[in-house]
Amino acid sequence: MDIKRVTVIVLDGVGIGEAPDAAEYGDVGSHSLANTAAAVNGLNVPTMASFGIGCVSELQGVACPTAPQGSYGKMQPLSKGKDTVSGHWEMMGIVLATPFPVYPDGFPAEIIEPFKQQIGRDVLGNKSASGTEILEELGMEHIRTGAPIVYTSADSVFQIAAHEDVIPPSELYAMCEAARALLVGEHAVGRVIARPFIGNSPATFKRTARRHDYALTPETPTILDKLVAAGKSVYSVGKIDDIFGNRGISVSNHTVDNAASLEAIIEFLDADFEGLLFANLIEFDMIYGHRNDPVGYANALHAVDQRLPDIQAKLKDGDLVVITADHGVDPTTPGSNHSREYVPLLVFGPALAKAVNLGTRQTLSDLAATLAEIFGLEAPLHGTSFLAELQ
């Protein structure tokens, strides 16, 4: 089987059941898909159902067909941690032995004080909080004082929120770059995130699309790096470029919502290239999971499912498509943080075998190993290719 292009679509935050070590992360009982399905009396995802997602786990409203039109399974996270960066890195062959640092009590003085000196301003917050709650609490004080709002979450992030009329996005980005330079060594958080917002009162505050992530870059080459070094193309959609520090990417479309990302995928599939199209669909995580909105989460799944036939229509015999996720964000659990879960693995393409049960893969790096085999690259240290099972 001669595969020329692989498209990987990451449904950010769409987990499919608690991982074996979920108790270590406080996530026993998490199941982003099944719990959402139960909360809304059934999911409406007929295309993903046809690929076999209902064969991976029992999901209300989703049957397991007798002859799935794709191959199906799930992957277990091996890296320590449960955030976007570690999940995506693991998919591309980098398994983290130690998690990125987290700061449930805020950042220490050894980080905050030099940060304030570099930006020439005081800061507000410096605690763990949700993005919407922190704006309601401190947004007006920020407008009055001009001090940016610094906060974190259960994930390894240093977030800076600022009203666009008080601190323009360009200045906010410079602040993030200053923070990124400080957050190294034992304080090397996975991401520094710019969170610009607008509005004139807590009731009208709204984060804008000018968010920007400043992620660590892997110390060793990823499959993306290896693809580019081998003369292949890597097209990225959504925040993939941020997650990998713009490394190992040939062409990027930094879309900021699911609709635009799906449109970008379809447009890129019109291009004649050999290599990888890597896309992140952010809304399950950013909008619905973190805000405990199972209805919105389910509607977003339906909206993505409706565009999958359009993607299928663009495929050629040399195409392989993977639908997966980086972690869970169960919108039905009391907390609003990421959840330690298996991630779905759906694989389809015109010339691929169908109805193959890929089972439970022991690491997300099985995807990296499969990409390495397809394109004749050096295999990652972790992961087992599933290419032979698709032939």
Steps between C-alpha positions, in 0.01 A plus 500: 500500500653829384386775739596850392306718744390459859245734657487503881200677652526560876168550676656697784369371833286214369592209729345156490520373856724521805856380450640232736683767701205742515492479882845661515352803327168513688310393189328175595167483319597739221375403155460807282303327225281259697416747778414768245284252307310412818456867593340586165307174451721379217762631257421574136821398320397266216824527303726425795257223592548351152876494562448303821524743791204323662703177488775656715273589790130487572359843414132587529355562156800349319479141374786269412433406136544142384739618227672827601627709211822580683736348755461583866665478840632722776840618621624524857707804602850404611648843570469643847242777505175560317539817303492604138875520452585161650216336306600642162869439561427137587306459174813615320738273691607690813403333830555708814641315801419788735199730478521870430487700827166626630428781748173451689601777744627743238851570378788556744664836559809387310285502186248777568743767624738492200197479272358821648838669464524402134152623406513808721162433658348334802284190443161388625386152593794259502282205588322202349165596347277447200534750219147633528497524881828690515365765261184540706707539814788717381406642160382838631803539726721421203332775298541743789864420578646373172649201682475178293321201650729201553341165573542127452286185519545133579702487178855619453423850373596860576212708367490876461164671445477861389228722354588591142437871566723498810788282380498455121553142380847582366608614848331199659693270267824669605407435865445134415838479333658647813321242715602218268866603537467488880314171520785257447665223700282385789242764402478399133122500463352341191345821368486873553168626363392852402132550586379833356141602574249777432191640670420773755356302791519149650177414318644597161862386531587262217829343401596574139646286223840664541608238752857384444686205656872486572583133551824333588671334206603134527865433572508212251363490144134416454349322202421849367871587499586169338239543229629843400862380512402218263355748251135433584239768570333572833182707483366621835151623591394671823745528787733223382758765407494641854521156663818417310651848504461527120759224465464224243221682314498591131167683466274625779145629527453617860123470518326574830174304488374163380312627195801685361728206582279253314487734202881527506534120505276470195691773315840347581380164367475667159878551507727247334748407773663201662512503877281594796199725553474553877194681638371592845129567560506710814141565602429180695774603743506878492129580488296203620710267715652767722159664541318177590265529205406148381232631264746725321755219500251260339392759244865561408548126445195497271631801307837333441332174404296681235819618324675162495327392175642814337846390612438149371404643161847656467689176566702306244623140512826613663324674791470387861302696760526469878249649745628508857545728805770623735324453838153525648301796631189336639236779502280313749742470793507755784839645401581676175849365441640246257434135582738204478329284238557269210459676166304363204676365193301495176682429173357505149598549138389383154758221468517391866357189660173557683347367822840440659502505879828673583447425868647694789831656402747545784610852404396788278843455339359205307385773262857628467627147437237454229596828333867400515427171325283664235761758405816296558620704798701406807258344747430681830630357827146409603207364303399209278377560146152381409554538124510124431155463659354744246612308191 
